[in-house]
Amino acid sequence: MQDLDDEDVVFIKKFLLASGSLKEIARQYAVTYPTVRLRLDKLIQKISISDDFSNEPYVALIKRLAVGEKIDFGAAKILIAEYRKLGGDRK
């Protein structure tokens, strides 16, 4: 949760208070259901990638870029997987 910005935390709070109803969240934000679904999917990706802790500086950099929306989560996962497949930061 520490990697989430204030807007994400507010969204999660509203989601919980709405008992997980995406329709209710869509009504509150005055957007469509698919828009809320997309935001929730991105939030899930953000949480899942930041929960995969690593002491490797390269992996940490990729995660920061993804959480900061500098690169998309799919690209981040591919970069991390390839890095690990190649042996990580072994010299």
C-alpha positions as a Markdown table, in Angstrom:
| # | Residue | x | y | z |
|---|---|---|---|---|
| 1 | Met | 0.0 | 0.0 | 0.0 |
| 2 | Gln | 2.9 | 2.3 | 0.6 |
| 3 | Asp | 3.6 | 2.6 | -3.1 |
| 4 | Leu | 0.1 | 3.8 | -3.9 |
| 5 | Asp | -0.6 | 7.4 | -4.5 |
| 6 | Asp | -3.4 | 9.2 | -2.6 |
| 7 | Glu | -5.8 | 8.9 | -5.5 |
| 8 | Asp | -5.4 | 5.1 | -5.5 |
| 9 | Val | -6.0 | 4.9 | -1.7 |
| 10 | Val | -9.2 | 7.0 | -2.1 |
| 11 | Phe | -10.4 | 4.7 | -4.9 |
| 12 | Ile | -9.8 | 1.6 | -2.7 |
| 13 | Lys | -11.6 | 3.1 | 0.2 |
| 14 | Lys | -14.6 | 4.0 | -2.0 |
| 15 | Phe | -14.5 | 0.5 | -3.5 |
| 16 | Leu | -14.6 | -1.1 | 0.0 |
| 17 | Leu | -17.3 | 1.2 | 1.2 |
| 18 | Ala | -19.4 | 0.3 | -1.9 |
| 19 | Ser | -19.0 | -3.4 | -1.0 |
| 20 | Gly | -17.0 | -4.0 | -4.1 |
| 21 | Ser | -19.8 | -2.7 | -6.4 |
| 22 | Leu | -18.1 | -1.5 | -9.6 |
| 23 | Lys | -21.5 | -0.1 | -10.7 |
| 24 | Glu | -21.7 | 2.0 | -7.6 |
| 25 | Ile | -18.1 | 3.2 | -8.1 |
| 26 | Ala | -18.9 | 4.1 | -11.7 |
| 27 | Arg | -21.9 | 6.1 | -10.5 |
| 28 | Gln | -19.7 | 7.9 | -7.8 |
| 29 | Tyr | -17.0 | 8.9 | -10.3 |
| 30 | Ala | -19.6 | 9.6 | -13.1 |
| 31 | Val | -17.8 | 7.2 | -15.5 |
| 32 | Thr | -18.7 | 4.0 | -17.3 |
| 33 | Tyr | -18.4 | 0.5 | -15.8 |
| 34 | Pro | -15.6 | -0.4 | -18.2 |
| 35 | Thr | -13.6 | 2.6 | -17.1 |
| 36 | Val | -13.9 | 1.6 | -13.5 |
| 37 | Arg | -13.0 | -2.0 | -14.4 |
| 38 | Leu | -9.9 | -0.8 | -16.3 |
| 39 | Arg | -8.8 | 1.4 | -13.3 |
| 40 | Leu | -9.3 | -1.6 | -10.9 |
| 41 | Asp | -7.3 | -3.8 | -13.2 |
| 42 | Lys | -4.4 | -1.3 | -13.3 |
| 43 | Leu | -4.5 | -0.9 | -9.6 |
| 44 | Ile | -4.4 | -4.7 | -9.1 |
| 45 | Gln | -1.3 | -4.8 | -11.4 |
| 46 | Lys | 0.3 | -2.0 | -9.5 |
| 47 | Ile | -0.2 | -3.8 | -6.2 |
| 48 | Ser | 0.9 | -7.2 | -7.5 |
| 49 | Ile | 4.1 | -5.8 | -9.0 |
| 50 | Ser | 5.1 | -3.8 | -6.0 |
| 51 | Asp | 4.3 | -6.8 | -3.7 |
| 52 | Asp | 7.0 | -8.8 | -5.4 |
| 53 | Phe | 9.9 | -7.5 | -3.3 |
| 54 | Ser | 13.4 | -7.7 | -4.5 |
| 55 | Asn | 16.8 | -6.5 | -3.4 |
| 56 | Glu | 18.1 | -6.4 | -7.0 |
| 57 | Pro | 18.5 | -2.7 | -8.1 |
| 58 | Tyr | 17.5 | -3.4 | -11.7 |
| 59 | Val | 14.2 | -5.1 | -10.6 |
| 60 | Ala | 13.5 | -2.3 | -8.1 |
| 61 | Leu | 14.0 | 0.3 | -10.9 |
| 62 | Ile | 11.7 | -1.5 | -13.3 |
| 63 | Lys | 9.0 | -1.8 | -10.5 |
| 64 | Arg | 9.4 | 2.0 | -9.7 |
| 65 | Leu | 8.9 | 2.8 | -13.4 |
| 66 | Ala | 5.8 | 0.6 | -13.7 |
| 67 | Val | 4.3 | 1.9 | -10.5 |
| 68 | Gly | 5.0 | 5.5 | -11.6 |
| 69 | Glu | 3.4 | 4.6 | -15.0 |
| 70 | Lys | 6.6 | 5.4 | -17.0 |
| 71 | Ile | 6.3 | 1.9 | -18.5 |
| 72 | Asp | 3.3 | -0.4 | -18.6 |
| 73 | Phe | 3.0 | -3.4 | -16.3 |
| 74 | Gly | 3.2 | -6.0 | -19.0 |
| 75 | Ala | 6.5 | -4.6 | -20.2 |
| 76 | Ala | 7.8 | -4.5 | -16.6 |
| 77 | Lys | 6.9 | -8.2 | -16.1 |
| 78 | Ile | 8.7 | -9.1 | -19.3 |
| 79 | Leu | 11.8 | -7.2 | -18.4 |
| 80 | Ile | 12.0 | -8.7 | -14.9 |
| 81 | Ala | 11.4 | -12.2 | -16.2 |
| 82 | Glu | 14.1 | -11.9 | -18.9 |
| 83 | Tyr | 16.5 | -10.4 | -16.4 |
| 84 | Arg | 15.9 | -13.2 | -14.0 |
| 85 | Lys | 16.1 | -15.8 | -16.8 |
| 86 | Leu | 19.6 | -14.4 | -17.7 |
| 87 | Gly | 20.7 | -14.9 | -14.1 |
| 88 | Gly | 19.8 | -11.6 | -12.5 |
| 89 | Asp | 22.7 | -9.4 | -11.3 |
| 90 | Arg | 25.3 | -12.2 | -11.1 |
| 91 | Lys | 28.7 | -11.0 | -12.3 |
